[in-house]
Amino acid sequence: MLHLSADKVLAELKRTNDLRARHAAGRALEAFSNEEGAREELATSSALDDSRLFEFFLAGGGTDMTISLTLACVWVVAAAIVAFLPMRMQYVPGLTLLVLAVPLLVYIGIQHSFWVVLLAVMGLVSMFRRPLWFLGRHLWGRLREGGT
């Protein structure tokens, strides 16, 4: 079992330059410290830490979004823009997005798990439910006719 004193955590909090480690050390100190002086030190360190942490995220650090999920977000925005177009102008960009969805789903599957792909497929089906329903009925009709 790990035994840490408030002094050790404060020393680590002052020593480290890594903002995430400082933030975690500050939260750990808050969890098991009952000393008044340690709480005052934590309050000043935490306020300083939060402002630096905000700067850290503004600079682009700490964001672990993969390229595949970024492309999926761009795809969703493009699909929403296409949805605002009049119906007669939606066919070409809509079909393009539908065709691009397949390699995008494969790419998401390579970088993430099956469950993330399943969520992406659910989003795809939700956004393209009517075109997919029409395409399914059309293909089912062609299969019933004999494939012509």
C-alpha positions as CSV (number, residue, x, y, z in Angstrom):
1,M,0.0,0.0,0.0
2,L,1.3,3.4,-0.9
3,H,1.7,5.9,2.0
4,L,2.1,9.5,1.0
5,S,2.3,12.5,3.3
6,A,1.0,15.9,2.5
7,D,4.6,17.2,2.5
8,K,5.7,14.7,-0.1
9,V,2.8,15.5,-2.3
10,L,3.5,19.3,-1.9
11,A,7.2,18.7,-2.8
12,E,6.2,16.8,-5.9
13,L,3.7,19.5,-6.8
14,K,6.4,22.2,-6.6
15,R,9.0,20.0,-8.4
16,T,7.2,18.9,-11.5
17,N,6.7,21.0,-14.6
18,D,4.2,18.6,-16.2
19,L,0.9,20.3,-15.9
20,R,-1.2,17.1,-15.9
21,A,1.0,15.6,-13.1
22,R,0.7,18.8,-11.1
23,H,-3.0,18.9,-11.5
24,A,-3.3,15.2,-10.4
25,A,-0.9,15.8,-7.5
26,G,-3.1,18.7,-6.4
27,R,-6.2,16.7,-6.5
28,A,-4.5,13.9,-4.5
29,L,-3.3,16.3,-1.9
30,E,-6.8,17.7,-1.6
31,A,-8.2,14.2,-1.1
32,F,-6.1,13.2,1.9
33,S,-4.7,16.4,3.4
34,N,-6.2,17.9,6.6
35,E,-3.5,20.4,7.3
36,E,-4.5,24.0,7.1
37,G,-1.2,25.2,5.6
38,A,-1.3,22.4,3.0
39,R,-4.8,23.5,2.0
40,E,-3.6,27.1,1.5
41,E,-0.7,26.0,-0.5
42,L,-3.0,23.8,-2.6
43,A,-5.3,26.7,-3.2
44,T,-2.6,28.9,-4.6
45,S,-1.0,26.0,-6.6
46,S,-4.3,24.9,-7.9
47,A,-5.3,28.4,-9.1
48,L,-1.9,28.7,-10.8
49,D,-2.2,25.2,-12.2
50,D,-5.7,25.8,-13.7
51,S,-4.6,28.9,-15.6
52,R,-1.6,27.0,-17.0
53,L,-3.7,24.0,-17.8
54,F,-6.1,26.2,-19.7
55,E,-3.1,27.6,-21.7
56,F,-1.9,24.1,-22.3
57,F,-5.2,23.1,-23.9
58,L,-5.4,26.3,-25.9
59,A,-1.9,25.5,-27.3
60,G,-3.2,22.2,-28.5
61,G,-1.7,19.9,-25.9
62,G,-3.7,17.2,-24.3
63,T,-6.0,16.6,-27.2
64,D,-5.9,13.0,-28.2
65,M,-8.4,13.0,-31.1
66,T,-7.3,10.7,-33.9
67,I,-7.3,11.7,-37.6
68,S,-10.1,9.2,-38.3
69,L,-12.4,10.7,-35.7
70,T,-11.5,14.2,-37.0
71,L,-12.4,13.1,-40.5
72,A,-15.6,11.6,-39.2
73,C,-16.5,15.0,-37.6
74,V,-15.8,16.8,-40.9
75,W,-17.9,14.2,-42.7
76,V,-20.8,14.9,-40.3
77,V,-20.5,18.6,-40.8
78,A,-20.5,18.1,-44.6
79,A,-23.6,15.9,-44.4
80,A,-25.4,18.5,-42.4
81,I,-24.5,21.2,-45.0
82,V,-25.7,18.9,-47.8
83,A,-29.0,18.4,-45.9
84,F,-29.6,22.2,-46.1
85,L,-29.5,22.1,-49.9
86,P,-32.7,21.7,-51.9
87,M,-33.6,18.1,-52.7
88,R,-32.6,18.3,-56.3
89,M,-29.1,19.5,-55.4
90,Q,-28.5,16.8,-52.7
91,Y,-28.0,13.8,-55.0
92,V,-24.4,14.2,-56.1
93,P,-22.9,15.4,-52.8
94,G,-25.1,12.9,-50.8
95,L,-23.9,9.9,-52.9
96,T,-20.3,11.1,-52.6
97,L,-20.6,11.3,-48.8
98,L,-22.3,7.8,-48.8
99,V,-19.4,6.3,-50.8
100,L,-16.8,8.1,-48.7
101,A,-18.4,6.7,-45.6
102,V,-17.2,3.2,-46.3
103,P,-13.4,3.8,-46.3
104,L,-13.9,6.2,-43.4
105,L,-15.5,3.5,-41.4
106,V,-12.7,1.1,-42.3
107,Y,-10.2,3.8,-41.2
108,I,-12.0,4.3,-37.9
109,G,-12.0,0.5,-37.4
110,I,-8.2,0.4,-38.0
111,Q,-7.6,3.1,-35.4
112,H,-10.3,2.2,-32.9
113,S,-12.4,-0.7,-31.8
114,F,-15.4,-2.4,-33.2
115,W,-17.7,-0.5,-30.8
116,V,-16.5,2.9,-32.2
117,V,-17.2,1.7,-35.7
118,L,-20.7,0.5,-34.5
119,L,-21.4,4.0,-33.1
120,A,-20.3,5.5,-36.4
121,V,-22.5,3.2,-38.4
122,M,-25.4,4.1,-36.2
123,G,-24.7,7.8,-36.9
124,L,-24.5,7.1,-40.6
125,V,-27.7,5.1,-40.7
126,S,-29.4,7.9,-38.7
127,M,-28.3,10.6,-41.1
128,F,-29.0,8.6,-44.3
129,R,-32.0,6.6,-43.2
130,R,-34.2,7.6,-46.1
131,P,-31.6,7.2,-48.9
132,L,-30.5,3.9,-47.5
133,W,-34.2,2.7,-47.2
134,F,-34.8,3.7,-50.9
135,L,-31.5,2.0,-52.0
136,G,-32.5,-1.1,-50.1
137,R,-36.0,-1.3,-51.6
138,H,-34.5,-0.7,-55.1
139,L,-31.9,-3.4,-54.7
140,W,-34.5,-5.8,-53.2
141,G,-36.7,-5.2,-56.2
142,R,-33.9,-5.9,-58.6
143,L,-33.1,-9.1,-56.8
144,R,-36.7,-10.3,-56.9
145,E,-36.9,-9.5,-60.7
146,G,-33.9,-11.7,-61.4
147,G,-31.0,-9.3,-61.2
148,T,-31.7,-7.2,-64.3
